[in-house]
Amino acid sequence: MVSRTLVLNSPREMQDWGRGFAKELRPGDVVALVGELGAGKTTLVQSIAEAWGYRRGANSPTFALVNEYKTPRGTIYHMDMYRLKKSELAEFPLEDYWGLGLCLIEWADRVRERLPASAFEVRLKITDPQQRGLTFIPPKKRRAA
């Protein structure tokens, strides 16, 4: 996989990209989602969860911190680091989730130094009200299957 930047012209295009990306993901993968408020991080998670067979609608775990979605392909751990203070980020048991299932982390730039080298990164940027820029960065080293 190679780094690439795309322009997505609608939420539908974001969802389509997410469903395609979901086919490449497997239990144990970590995906770092980075972008400003409203950039589409949760929309992307929803499309990945749907592609894995989760039918109840993923929602942002801003206050729960972690939502767990049981799917036919495995468990998805959807995390949100947005509201945690620096001391709380340091205490959050992030590494305990590695290897348990697919980890999708919103606001992952707040815990970047703790992410495994095998993490994928997806950077989202608002370019206009309907359009988003998406930069995909594959892992430095993909973990063994």
C-alpha positions in Angstrom: 0.0 0.0 0.0 1.2 3.5 -0.8 0.4 6.9 0.6 -2.2 8.8 -1.3 -4.3 11.9 -1.1 -7.9 12.1 -2.5 -10.6 14.6 -2.7 -14.0 13.3 -1.6 -16.9 15.4 -2.9 -19.7 14.1 -0.6 -20.4 12.1 2.5 -21.4 9.3 0.1 -17.9 9.3 -1.5 -16.4 9.2 2.1 -18.6 6.2 2.9 -17.7 4.4 -0.4 -14.0 4.9 0.4 -14.4 3.6 3.9 -16.2 0.5 2.7 -13.4 -0.2 0.3 -10.7 0.4 3.0 -12.6 -1.9 5.3 -11.9 -4.8 2.9 -8.2 -4.4 3.5 -8.5 -4.3 7.3 -8.3 -7.3 9.6 -8.7 -7.9 13.4 -5.7 -6.5 15.2 -5.2 -3.6 12.9 -5.1 0.0 14.3 -6.4 2.9 12.3 -5.5 6.4 13.5 -8.1 9.0 12.4 -6.9 12.6 12.4 -8.8 15.7 11.5 -10.7 18.7 12.8 -14.2 18.6 14.2 -16.7 17.7 11.5 -14.0 16.4 9.0 -15.7 13.0 8.7 -13.9 10.7 11.2 -17.1 9.2 12.6 -18.6 8.9 9.1 -15.6 6.9 8.1 -15.9 4.7 11.2 -19.6 4.1 10.4 -18.8 2.9 6.9 -16.0 0.6 8.1 -18.3 -0.9 10.8 -21.1 -1.3 8.2 -18.7 -3.1 5.8 -17.7 -5.5 8.6 -21.4 -6.3 9.1 -22.3 -4.0 12.0 -26.0 -3.0 11.5 -26.8 -0.9 14.5 -25.1 2.3 13.4 -21.8 3.2 15.0 -21.7 6.5 16.9 -19.0 8.7 18.3 -17.7 7.6 21.7 -16.8 11.1 22.8 -18.1 10.6 26.3 -17.9 6.8 26.5 -14.3 6.9 25.2 -14.7 3.4 23.7 -17.6 1.8 21.9 -17.4 -1.9 21.1 -19.1 -3.3 18.0 -19.4 -7.0 17.5 -19.4 -7.9 13.8 -19.1 -11.1 11.8 -15.5 -10.2 11.0 -14.5 -9.5 14.6 -14.8 -6.9 17.3 -14.3 -3.2 16.4 -13.1 -0.9 19.2 -14.0 2.6 18.3 -12.1 5.1 20.5 -12.3 8.9 20.8 -9.4 10.8 22.5 -11.0 14.3 22.0 -12.1 15.2 25.5 -9.3 13.7 27.5 -6.9 16.0 29.3 -3.2 15.3 28.9 -3.0 13.4 32.2 -6.0 11.3 31.3 -4.5 10.5 27.9 -1.4 9.2 29.7 -3.6 6.9 31.9 -5.9 5.7 29.2 -5.2 1.9 28.6 -4.8 2.2 24.9 -2.2 -0.6 24.5 -4.6 -3.0 26.2 -6.7 -3.0 23.0 -3.9 -3.8 20.6 -4.5 -7.3 19.1 -8.1 -7.7 20.5 -9.9 -6.5 17.4 -9.9 -3.7 14.9 -9.1 -0.4 16.7 -10.4 2.8 15.1 -9.1 5.8 17.0 -10.6 9.3 16.5 -8.3 12.2 17.4 -5.4 9.8 17.3 -2.9 12.7 16.9 -3.4 13.2 20.7 -1.8 9.8 21.3 0.4 9.6 18.3 3.6 8.6 20.3 1.7 5.5 21.7 0.5 4.2 18.3 2.1 1.0 17.0 4.3 1.2 14.0 1.7 -1.1 12.3 -1.0 1.6 12.5 -2.7 3.0 9.4 -3.3 6.8 9.4 -6.1 8.6 7.8 -6.0 12.4 7.8 -9.2 14.3 7.0 -9.5 18.0 6.1 -12.6 20.1 5.4 -12.0 21.8 2.1 -15.6 23.2 1.7 -19.0 22.3 3.3 -19.4 19.1 1.3 -15.8 18.3 0.2 -13.1 16.6 2.2 -9.4 16.0 1.6 -8.3 12.5 2.7 -4.7 11.5 3.0 -4.0 7.8 3.6 -0.7 6.8 5.1 -0.1 3.0 5.3 1.8 1.5 8.3 5.6 1.7 8.4 5.5 -2.0 9.1 2.4 -4.1 8.7 1.9 -6.5 11.5 1.9 -10.3 10.7 -1.4 -11.9 9.9 
